[in-house]
Amino acid sequence: MASLSHKDLLGIEQLSIEDINLILDTAEALREVAARPVKKVPTLRGKTVVNLFFEPSTRTRSSFELAEKRLSADILNFASTTSSVSKGETLLDTAHNLESMAPDIIVIRHQSAGAPHLLGRECRSSIVNAGDGMHEHPTQALLDALTVRTVKGRLDGLKIAIIGDISHSRVARSDTLLFHKMGAEVWVCGPPTLIPWDFDRLGARITGCMDEAIDGADVIMMLRLQHERQNEAFIPSTREYYNFYGLTRERMRRAKKDTIVMHPGPLNRGVEIDSDVADADYSVILNQVANGVATRMAVLYLLSGYAGLKVKKTSR
Amino acid sequence: MKKTKGKLLMSAAEIDLALARMAAEIVEKLGSRDEFAIIGIRRRGVVLAQRLCSKLEAILKRPIPTGILDITLYRDDLTTAGNRPLLRETLIDFDINNLSLVLVDDVLYTGRTIRSALDGLVDLGRPKRVQLAVLIDRGLRELPIQADYVGKHLDTTEDETVEVRLNEEDREERVVLFSKSV
């Protein structure tokens, strides 16, 4: 028997090493479902999953939806633009309304950090954080870890370089927390305007020099410039950004022979990553997408044990 | 409830003898007629399937495909709340369509595991026929399921447990019956 030590998956921060290994092992076992002629198992039959997306999302939402469908769950999709949220309903009211429809799991993406945590305290359903503001994106970090573990066979002792817009990236936060927890050496790199000065508290080393970050790295994780979260000018131009922080073939020549390149998507080709690099053999970007479905299936499977259990509300 | 000392039901030699007889029966029923494969149900069914397979290959002088089935995703008790059973991978790397399959498990009891296994197989294709081989049939079925090849039949009560211990999983080799004293 196996279970997570939490009712909700709110972030990597709360997870123990055992939790993380359990999720990764379960995801690994579930990958096989995608290779079957019938890509569906009856495991979550009769369970209801609500996808509550307050921010536009294609990749994560479809990945969750596919994971839910492959486990035979019933799905309710709410997008903020087409629901009563646009009519002025508060998050808490939305949550209480949903709760009275007795869903088992609520997957939420919200522009405010902590929104899933609020729901976790207020709802009986299990909450899965699918990205909250600039805070965390735990399932992305877990699928990244699964991808690295599959290729490299381990996580501890690896050098992982996360490069790009660190400030606005919840992926950078969750990835740093996870890889650090699992014993990897995490470097974050980007223009000083896009790195929080206290990021080393999460366990990362900070550098502004891309060559230093890449040198000897086993994994190079490129992040997108998040134009939609930037109100100010953090960089002079995307051209200059490319020159200093773009992953080019030239830079890859100086990297370790067996290094792998990752990117949570969507790619901005020619800004943070060259087309040649994104499509090269050492790029595992599409493996990440495939692992995303298996990872989300694993999370839903493990959390579904909590559905119907009376969980004590944690104090605020 | 406390477990009392177990009663030995089968020794290592008896287990081997039973498997040899089952292999001979499988050859008799399927060997000449069909292409067939062996599927072990995790966990101890996998060990038994491998042993049956090597016996079958020795008799038939041809390779017999073997696979591993994890039935966790198909269990009928997942809708109840509680801990999730640990999930492991199903590994069947051949096409099961139009193939005769022999499912292998250690103990046949309620029949619920086999029900789950049959559901799992259906999602992988349409086998020509599915047969069942178990080392121990202890009766007390809750579903209309029966085995085609049985190592040993036992009359048991619900208070008793039958434990099959195999070198590969348990570092000892025997079948033991425990009765729980109330």
Contacts between the chains, C-beta under 8 A, distances in Angstrom:
chain1	res1	chain2	res2	distance
A	1	B	83	4.0
A	1	B	84	7.2
A	1	B	85	6.0
A	1	B	86	6.7
A	2	B	83	6.5
A	2	B	84	5.7
A	2	B	85	7.1
A	2	B	86	4.4
A	2	B	87	7.8
A	3	B	83	4.4
A	3	B	84	5.9
A	25	B	86	8.0
A	25	B	87	7.7
A	26	B	86	7.9
A	26	B	87	4.9
A	28	B	89	6.8
A	29	B	70	6.9
A	29	B	87	4.5
A	29	B	88	5.1
A	29	B	89	4.3
A	29	B	90	7.9
A	30	B	87	6.8
A	31	B	89	7.7
A	32	B	89	5.4
A	32	B	90	5.5
A	32	B	91	7.4
A	33	B	73	7.9
A	36	B	123	6.1
A	36	B	124	6.0
A	37	B	123	7.7
A	37	B	124	6.9
A	37	B	125	6.1
A	38	B	122	7.8
A	38	B	123	4.2
A	38	B	124	7.4
A	40	B	123	7.0
A	41	B	73	4.1
A	41	B	74	6.9
A	41	B	123	6.8
A	42	B	73	7.2
A	42	B	74	6.3
A	42	B	119	7.0
A	43	B	73	4.5
A	43	B	74	7.6
A	43	B	78	5.9
A	44	B	78	7.9
A	45	B	79	7.4
A	46	B	79	5.8
A	47	B	79	7.8
A	298	B	87	7.7
A	301	B	84	6.2
A	301	B	87	6.8
A	302	B	84	5.5
A	304	B	78	7.5
A	304	B	84	7.1
A	305	B	81	6.3
A	305	B	82	5.7
A	305	B	83	5.6
A	305	B	84	4.5
A	306	B	81	7.0
A	307	B	81	6.2
A	308	B	80	7.7
A	308	B	81	4.0
A	309	B	81	4.5
A	309	B	82	7.3
